[in-house]
Amino acid sequence: MKQWNLKVSFATPAFLGDAKQKGAWRTPPFKHLLREWWRVAAASSCDYDVNRLRERELALFGSASGETGGKSKVRLRLGEWKRGSKRDWHPLSKVCHPEVDLSNIPNPRAKQAAYCARHNAHHRIAADVYLGFGPVGLRGITKPPCIGNGETGSMTIIAPESMAEAIELAAWFGTLGSRSRNGWGSLKAEGEGIDPVGRLLAGEADLRDCCRPLEQCLRLDWPH
């Protein structure tokens, strides 16, 4: 077992809700994130066999259903469970989205620029509303507060040393919360043994075990 003491923050606002859908720091989403990136790190060693991967996952992360695994070997502790502090919202620039309604345009591509100019008021949408639809509305955060970019917290992870790669991948690529696939909730983690960007940007990070050619992925079911 190894212990990682990390400083965690967000590069973009995070819509990480509690039971009342208010932005809050809680450990379950972080543990789920580690679980996701552990699968990415471990898949190649299981020859991308989902059943073998699942067996190893249950042995490491445990199971409440009584299946193989029992108690989780991965423990997380936040320095503080707290609500987010971001309530004010400054909207991003508006972007023309002609796909909103092009039913009357015979040749959308050729007339896109002219269409945007004529229908500016109706087809220019704030980028944050478009990318954060739901958590972000025309008047800002729909259920404030959210976790603001720059907010920090401390986290301790106690887990087998084999979790090191998953923790580093989560620190490099992890996103958390609602609309995280659109870039909200981009995670940053720093601490002993975790290089937030250095090795990655220098091209020194070996990601070959985590990547496969797209053609190979498309031959298998969608999770690949």
Salt bridges, closest charged atoms under 4 A:
ASP18 OD2 - ARG83 NE 2.88
GLU36 OE2 - HIS32 NE2 3.09
ASP47 OD2 - ARG52 NH1 3.28
GLU57 OE2 - ARG35 NE 2.45
GLU57 OE2 - ARG39 NH2 2.81
GLU67 OE1 - ARG54 NH2 2.97
GLU99 OE2 - HIS97 ND1 2.89
GLU168 OE1 - ARG199 NH2 2.67
ASP206 OD2 - ARG208 NH2 2.86
